[in-house]
Amino acid sequence: MDRDRALVDGARTGDQASLVALYERYYDRVYRYALSRLGSVADAEDLAQDTFLKMVDKLPSFRWKGPPFAAWLFRIAHNGVVDMLRRRAVRRTQVPIDAVQVAAAVTDDTGGLDDSLLLQDLINAMGKLTHIQQEVISLRFSAGLSVSEAAHALGKAEGTIRATQFQAIKALRRILIPNEGI
Amino acid sequence: MIGRRNEPRLADLLEDALKRQRAGCDLRATLENMESGAAAEVAPLLAIATQVRASLAVQPSPDAKAATIRLALDRECRAMASRQTRPVFRLHPALVAAGLAVCALGATSAGAVLASEGALPGDALYFIKTVTEEVRLSVSKDRVVRLELNRQMAAARTEEVALLAAGQRPITEEAIERLVAQTTKLALGAAAPDATPTLNEQVVAVMQRQQAVLQEVSAAAPPNAQPALRAALEVSQVSHQAACRAVERSRHHGAQIPNPPTATCDVTLGSHDAEDATAPVTNSLPGAGQPERPQVPANPINPGGAGVEKGGRAAAKAR
């Protein structure tokens, strides 16, 4: 948080090194969030770019008394996602994503899934969740926001975020492992 | 079965377990500490959450990333020019255009960047120095250019440690961490198949100098600094061996020798690794002719990961 403050304050005074450092700190997270919500590499890159350009424009109006910087930035990204979904009528299941297989760091064998989960399969499964569940999963697991930050970004209470996260994971388990009901 | 009445409690337990997982705590211990019954319900959800997190950990395309920062810096320049001129008076458009051109040319805050060149870890301007280097690296696509930049950065980190020692300034943890991280990056880059023998030899020279500096610093350092310095030296030695092998490989690759003879690397290692130093470095490695990934310890600063290596619209737009 202190690091964010130093970088944001630096960037607001025109220090480009601070701006670069902010971007280094958040670009990957914004990109992952956008990819998980939009299901398209090109759209995710566009959205990440738009988010950072808007951040530059809006930075002078950012106030430390409001939500944390991460929540503020992801609010911009979230609004961008909503706009993009509305404008382009993106349908995740119709946009093929590169088949990126990431080895899962599962430490417990009670999950019942294979050792890895294809990103495409996950995004398809996420498409079956409610919008708020998708948002919470993306903000928490792609963007790495805390419950408090996700709550600020979505304008919800922390308890709501925790409950939605729980319901979303439960639903994902039902979708990904159909034979094991909870 | 999860009863609806229990859900808020389970949601809190799941969040608590996720937090502990992110903090690196042992999950089995976390689950064992839960009240009976709760662990059995939380564990499968935790497994799903872990997989979701791992699957979403993709890396963006470096091209798109570089394009975005270029546009953001340009936007910032324009915004600053506009903010500075607005309250005073309206500038003639030609003057604004000239200002923007100057701004674009100095898109990396030239003054601060120049001033930061001699900065050492702990100095106020050191941060700018390292960010500038990273930006330079992030906008370079060519693997050989990136290797050369990484070589320069590793040499810089080495000289910083030497200068700190010479100036009798404390050698910070940050200085050693950065040196280790940069050495690791350099060793990984040296495995690139298109690196020239000359460049790989320069990489070896950096590692040699690094080991000499670390040994010198280690000799005068207090006991509590020894573990970090020893670890840095080990990384340097392993990286050095990998770089030596890369030199041999690139020499033979260049000479088009189908079965190159056994050769030694004409570089001596530090005293910690005397056995390895005298051992011949051969080409009888698994998959000779193939780029070998050096077995260096994981980069503690930027471990990287599987990536979507694809230039997208963002990169194309900026081009």
Interface residues (C-beta under 8 A of the other chain):
Chain A: A11 G14 D15 Q16 A17 L19 V20 A21 Y23 E24 Y27 D28 Y31 R32 L35 S36 V41 A42 A44 E45 D46 A48 Q49 F52 L53 M55 V56 D57 P60 D98 V100 Q101 V102 A103 A104 A105 V106 T107 D108 D109 T110 G111 G112 L113 S116 L117 L118 L119 L122 I137 S138 F141 S142 V147 G159 R162 A163 Q165 F166 Q167 I169 K170 L172 R173 L176 E180 I182
Chain B: M1 I2 E7 P8 L10 A11 D12 L14 E15 L27 R28 L31 E41 A43 P44 L45 L46 A47 I48 A49 T50 Q51 V52 R53 A54 S55 L56 A57 V58 Q59 P60 S61 A64 K65 A67 T68 I69 L71 A72 L73 R75 E76 C77 A79 M80 R83 A107 T108 S109 A112 V113 F127 I128 V131 T132 E134 V135 G305 A306 G307 V308 K310 G312 R313 A314 A315 K317
